[in-house]
Amino acid sequence: MLKSYYLLLKPGILFGNLITMSAAFVLGSQGLFDPYLLLASLLGLLCVIGSACVFNNCIDRRSDAKMERTKNRPLVRGKISLQSALFFGAMLTLFGFWVLAYYTNWIAFSSALIGWLIYVIFYSLGKYRSALAVWVGAVAGATPPLVGYCAASDCLDGGALLLFLLLLFWQMAHFFSIAIFRLDEYKAADIPVFPLEKGMQATKVHMLIYIG
């Protein structure tokens, strides 16, 4: 049972984001490194991102059943009920934002809140309507470095924005490559990814643009 709840957090996504957040925290510290603030920021963001992934699992449970790479997720296999998953996600959300509000600053807290709202509401629901949702998801995925940098520096400056843009553009090429690799699965799940809507050639051109 505990493993099923752990898998709801999407650990690959979760820990990848915590790495970028930690690196950004070190950059934002500018020589005044506070390990306790880093631990608090990590704990808060871990819960916030984890809750967003839980809610995303709840929203995607029907389409996940149609895709090879997601058909074994806990909600699809019935190992956790929808009600239990929603409660778990809500508790993580409240605790995570409380930690960020209490131990960090309003810039870091606001960045995390904006990223959470974008991922859970606009991306998770919007991806079933348009391939353009991938850009929305990339914005959410680029907010963890903002949280880390701003938690350490207590300001939103050019360094923070540069980190945000680097993650934003890198994710686009990453998302497009996944869409190409899993194209048949996305088609079966009725998710209009970019290669399905605009074609393979246009997708490859966009990948080259973002890589460049």
Secondary structure, DSSP 8 states (H G I E B T S, - for coil): -HHHHHHHT-HHHHHHHHHHHHHHHHHHHTT---HHHHHHHHHHHHHHHHHHHHHHHHHHHHHHTTSTTTTTSHHHHTSS-HHHHHHHHHHHHHHHHHHHHHHS-HHHHHHHHHHHHIIIIIIHHHTTT-TTHHHHHHHHHTHHHHHHHHHHHSS--HHHHHHHHHHHHHHHHHHHHHHHHTHHHHHHTT---HHHHH-HHHHHHHHHHHH-
